[in-house]
Amino acid sequence: MEPVFYDGDHVLTFNWIRPRRGDVIVFRSNGKNLIKRVEKINDGEIFVKGDNRKISSKIGPVKSDQIVGKVILKY
């Protein structure tokens, strides 16, 4: 998610908010916490993308049970 978020940044999330298009979320994938922006939502599947296309990894749809929360603050 560079240049907005870098490795080692701390974020505060809300986990009781349903993510919408354009929101930045934290989710679990392969034992890691990842930060991506919500691109679209279809039938309970959330499609995400990174802001930096050059270094962003490809992620398939994210299920709602993988979501840690919506990012509301970076510190």
LUMMI-401989 format. One record per atom (N, C-alpha, C): atom name; x, y negated, z negated. Coordinates in steps of 0.02 Angstrom, whole numbers. Layout:
N
<rec at="CA" east="X" north="Y" up="Z"/>
...
! end
This chain:
75
<rec at="N" east="41" north="60" up="0"/>
<rec at="CA" east="0" north="0" up="0"/>
<rec at="C" east="43" north="-63" up="0"/>
<rec at="N" east="108" north="-56" up="14"/>
<rec at="CA" east="150" north="-115" up="18"/>
<rec at="C" east="122" north="-161" up="72"/>
<rec at="N" east="124" north="-224" up="67"/>
<rec at="CA" east="158" north="-266" up="17"/>
<rec at="C" east="114" north="-285" up="-42"/>
<rec at="N" east="55" north="-258" up="-49"/>
<rec at="CA" east="11" north="-275" up="-105"/>
<rec at="C" east="30" north="-237" up="-168"/>
<rec at="N" east="43" north="-172" up="-163"/>
<rec at="CA" east="62" north="-131" up="-219"/>
<rec at="C" east="126" north="-94" up="-203"/>
<rec at="N" east="170" north="-89" up="-253"/>
<rec at="CA" east="234" north="-54" up="-245"/>
<rec at="C" east="239" north="1" up="-298"/>
<rec at="N" east="283" north="50" up="-286"/>
<rec at="CA" east="296" north="102" up="-336"/>
<rec at="C" east="316" north="68" up="-401"/>
<rec at="N" east="286" north="91" up="-455"/>
<rec at="CA" east="301" north="63" up="-521"/>
<rec at="C" east="254" north="9" up="-543"/>
<rec at="N" east="213" north="-18" up="-498"/>
<rec at="CA" east="163" north="-67" up="-519"/>
<rec at="C" east="112" north="-33" up="-566"/>
<rec at="N" east="86" north="-73" up="-612"/>
<rec at="CA" east="33" north="-49" up="-657"/>
<rec at="C" east="-32" north="-80" up="-635"/>
<rec at="N" east="-85" north="-40" up="-638"/>
<rec at="CA" east="-151" north="-65" up="-619"/>
<rec at="C" east="-202" north="-46" up="-672"/>
<rec at="N" east="-254" north="-86" up="-677"/>
<rec at="CA" east="-310" north="-72" up="-720"/>
<rec at="C" east="-368" north="-52" up="-675"/>
<rec at="N" east="-403" north="2" up="-691"/>
<rec at="CA" east="-458" north="25" up="-649"/>
<rec at="C" east="-522" north="30" up="-690"/>
<rec at="N" east="-578" north="23" up="-655"/>
<rec at="CA" east="-644" north="38" up="-683"/>
<rec at="C" east="-666" north="103" up="-650"/>
<rec at="N" east="-689" north="150" up="-690"/>
<rec at="CA" east="-710" north="214" up="-661"/>
<rec at="C" east="-786" north="222" up="-660"/>
<rec at="N" east="-823" north="172" up="-680"/>
<rec at="CA" east="-896" north="177" up="-677"/>
<rec at="C" east="-925" north="136" up="-620"/>
<rec at="N" east="-883" north="111" up="-577"/>
<rec at="CA" east="-905" north="72" up="-519"/>
<rec at="C" east="-900" north="116" up="-457"/>
<rec at="N" east="-952" north="119" up="-418"/>
<rec at="CA" east="-950" north="156" up="-355"/>
<rec at="C" east="-911" north="116" up="-303"/>
<rec at="N" east="-858" north="146" up="-274"/>
<rec at="CA" east="-818" north="108" up="-226"/>
<rec at="C" east="-857" north="90" up="-163"/>
<rec at="N" east="-840" north="33" up="-135"/>
<rec at="CA" east="-869" north="10" up="-72"/>
<rec at="C" east="-814" north="-4" up="-22"/>
<rec at="N" east="-833" north="-12" up="40"/>
<rec at="CA" east="-785" north="-25" up="93"/>
<rec at="C" east="-743" north="-87" up="75"/>
<rec at="N" east="-677" north="-81" up="83"/>
<rec at="CA" east="-632" north="-136" up="68"/>
<rec at="C" east="-603" north="-134" up="-2"/>
<rec at="N" east="-633" north="-94" up="-48"/>
<rec at="CA" east="-607" north="-88" up="-116"/>
<rec at="C" east="-541" north="-49" up="-115"/>
<rec at="N" east="-499" north="-62" up="-164"/>
<rec at="CA" east="-438" north="-22" up="-174"/>
<rec at="C" east="-452" north="26" up="-231"/>
<rec at="N" east="-438" north="90" up="-219"/>
<rec at="CA" east="-452" north="141" up="-270"/>
<rec at="C" east="-389" north="181" up="-286"/>
<rec at="N" east="-389" north="210" up="-345"/>
<rec at="CA" east="-338" north="259" up="-366"/>
<rec at="C" east="-373" north="327" up="-365"/>
<rec at="N" east="-339" north="376" up="-335"/>
<rec at="CA" east="-368" north="444" up="-333"/>
<rec at="C" east="-313" north="495" up="-340"/>
<rec at="N" east="-332" north="555" up="-360"/>
<rec at="CA" east="-284" north="610" up="-369"/>
<rec at="C" east="-281" north="651" up="-305"/>
<rec at="N" east="-220" north="665" up="-282"/>
<rec at="CA" east="-210" north="708" up="-224"/>
<rec at="C" east="-145" north="746" up="-233"/>
<rec at="N" east="-148" north="812" up="-232"/>
<rec at="CA" east="-89" north="855" up="-241"/>
<rec at="C" east="-50" north="838" up="-303"/>
<rec at="N" east="-85" north="825" up="-358"/>
<rec at="CA" east="-53" north="812" up="-422"/>
<rec at="C" east="-24" north="742" up="-431"/>
<rec at="N" east="-37" north="698" up="-384"/>
<rec at="CA" east="-12" north="629" up="-388"/>
<rec at="C" east="-70" north="580" up="-387"/>
<rec at="N" east="-58" north="522" up="-418"/>
<rec at="CA" east="-105" north="466" up="-413"/>
<rec at="C" east="-85" north="425" up="-353"/>
<rec at="N" east="-132" north="412" up="-308"/>
<rec at="CA" east="-119" north="372" up="-248"/>
<rec at="C" east="-165" north="312" up="-248"/>
<rec at="N" east="-142" north="258" up="-217"/>
<rec at="CA" east="-182" north="197" up="-209"/>
<rec at="C" east="-193" north="186" up="-135"/>
<rec at="N" east="-256" north="179" up="-116"/>
<rec at="CA" east="-274" north="166" up="-46"/>
<rec at="C" east="-336" north="122" up="-44"/>
<rec at="N" east="-348" north="93" up="14"/>
<rec at="CA" east="-407" north="51" up="24"/>
<rec at="C" east="-462" north="92" up="57"/>
<rec at="N" east="-524" north="83" up="34"/>
<rec at="CA" east="-581" north="119" up="62"/>
<rec at="C" east="-596" north="92" up="132"/>
<rec at="N" east="-595" north="136" up="181"/>
<rec at="CA" east="-609" north="117" up="250"/>
<rec at="C" east="-683" north="127" up="267"/>
<rec at="N" east="-711" north="185" up="248"/>
<rec at="CA" east="-782" north="197" up="258"/>
<rec at="C" east="-805" north="253" up="213"/>
<rec at="N" east="-871" north="256" up="204"/>
<rec at="CA" east="-901" north="308" up="161"/>
<rec at="C" east="-957" north="341" up="201"/>
<rec at="N" east="-952" north="407" up="207"/>
<rec at="CA" east="-1002" north="447" up="243"/>
<rec at="C" east="-1022" north="507" up="202"/>
<rec at="N" east="-1085" north="513" up="185"/>
<rec at="CA" east="-1112" north="572" up="151"/>
<rec at="C" east="-1069" north="596" up="93"/>
<rec at="N" east="-1050" north="550" up="49"/>
<rec at="CA" east="-1011" north="569" up="-10"/>
<rec at="C" east="-937" north="576" up="1"/>
<rec at="N" east="-915" north="574" up="63"/>
<rec at="CA" east="-843" north="576" up="78"/>
<rec at="C" east="-818" north="504" up="87"/>
<rec at="N" east="-762" north="490" up="56"/>
<rec at="CA" east="-733" north="424" up="60"/>
<rec at="C" east="-670" north="427" up="101"/>
<rec at="N" east="-667" north="389" up="154"/>
<rec at="CA" east="-609" north="386" up="197"/>
<rec at="C" east="-567" north="326" up="178"/>
<rec at="N" east="-502" north="338" up="168"/>
<rec at="CA" east="-458" north="286" up="143"/>
<rec at="C" east="-400" north="274" up="192"/>
<rec at="N" east="-367" north="216" up="185"/>
<rec at="CA" east="-308" north="201" up="225"/>
<rec at="C" east="-263" north="156" up="184"/>
<rec at="N" east="-199" north="157" up="201"/>
<rec at="CA" east="-151" north="112" up="169"/>
<rec at="C" east="-148" north="47" up="207"/>
<rec at="N" east="-126" north="-6" up="173"/>
<rec at="CA" east="-121" north="-71" up="205"/>
<rec at="C" east="-62" north="-75" up="253"/>
<rec at="N" east="-9" north="-37" up="240"/>
<rec at="CA" east="50" north="-38" up="282"/>
<rec at="C" east="51" north="24" up="326"/>
<rec at="N" east="31" north="17" up="387"/>
<rec at="CA" east="26" north="75" up="433"/>
<rec at="C" east="93" north="108" up="448"/>
<rec at="N" east="149" north="71" up="441"/>
<rec at="CA" east="215" north="100" up="458"/>
<rec at="C" east="237" north="153" up="408"/>
<rec at="N" east="218" north="145" up="344"/>
<rec at="CA" east="242" north="193" up="294"/>
<rec at="C" east="185" north="229" up="258"/>
<rec at="N" east="124" north="216" up="276"/>
<rec at="CA" east="67" north="246" up="241"/>
<rec at="C" east="59" north="319" up="263"/>
<rec at="N" east="47" north="362" up="214"/>
<rec at="CA" east="36" north="433" up="229"/>
<rec at="C" east="-37" north="443" up="250"/>
<rec at="N" east="-48" north="493" up="292"/>
<rec at="CA" east="-116" north="509" up="314"/>
<rec at="C" east="-150" north="550" up="260"/>
<rec at="N" east="-209" north="530" up="243"/>
<rec at="CA" east="-250" north="565" up="192"/>
<rec at="C" east="-318" north="579" up="223"/>
<rec at="N" east="-341" north="640" up="214"/>
<rec at="CA" east="-408" north="657" up="237"/>
<rec at="C" east="-460" north="625" up="192"/>
<rec at="N" east="-522" north="645" up="199"/>
<rec at="CA" east="-574" north="617" up="156"/>
<rec at="C" east="-562" north="632" up="82"/>
<rec at="N" east="-579" north="585" up="40"/>
<rec at="CA" east="-572" north="592" up="-32"/>
<rec at="C" east="-641" north="606" up="-61"/>
<rec at="N" east="-645" north="655" up="-104"/>
<rec at="CA" east="-709" north="671" up="-137"/>
<rec at="C" east="-715" north="629" up="-200"/>
<rec at="N" east="-777" north="616" up="-220"/>
<rec at="CA" east="-789" north="572" up="-277"/>
<rec at="C" east="-757" north="598" up="-342"/>
<rec at="N" east="-750" north="664" up="-349"/>
<rec at="CA" east="-720" north="690" up="-411"/>
<rec at="C" east="-644" north="680" up="-413"/>
<rec at="N" east="-613" north="659" up="-358"/>
<rec at="CA" east="-542" north="645" up="-356"/>
<rec at="C" east="-527" north="572" up="-377"/>
<rec at="N" east="-577" north="530" up="-378"/>
<rec at="CA" east="-567" north="459" up="-391"/>
<rec at="C" east="-556" north="446" up="-465"/>
<rec at="N" east="-501" north="411" up="-479"/>
<rec at="CA" east="-486" north="389" up="-547"/>
<rec at="C" east="-524" north="325" up="-561"/>
<rec at="N" east="-524" north="278" up="-514"/>
<rec at="CA" east="-562" north="217" up="-523"/>
<rec at="C" east="-546" north="165" up="-470"/>
<rec at="N" east="-583" north="111" up="-472"/>
<rec at="CA" east="-573" north="54" up="-428"/>
<rec at="C" east="-524" north="7" up="-461"/>
<rec at="N" east="-473" north="-15" up="-423"/>
<rec at="CA" east="-423" north="-61" up="-450"/>
<rec at="C" east="-455" north="-130" up="-459"/>
<rec at="N" east="-448" north="-157" up="-520"/>
<rec at="CA" east="-475" north="-224" up="-533"/>
<rec at="C" east="-420" north="-273" up="-553"/>
<rec at="N" east="-360" north="-247" up="-571"/>
<rec at="CA" east="-307" north="-291" up="-593"/>
<rec at="C" east="-239" north="-257" up="-582"/>
<rec at="N" east="-191" north="-295" up="-558"/>
<rec at="CA" east="-122" north="-271" up="-552"/>
<rec at="C" east="-81" north="-313" up="-600"/>
<rec at="N" east="-38" north="-280" up="-640"/>
<rec at="CA" east="4" north="-317" up="-687"/>
<rec at="C" east="73" north="-288" up="-689"/>
! end
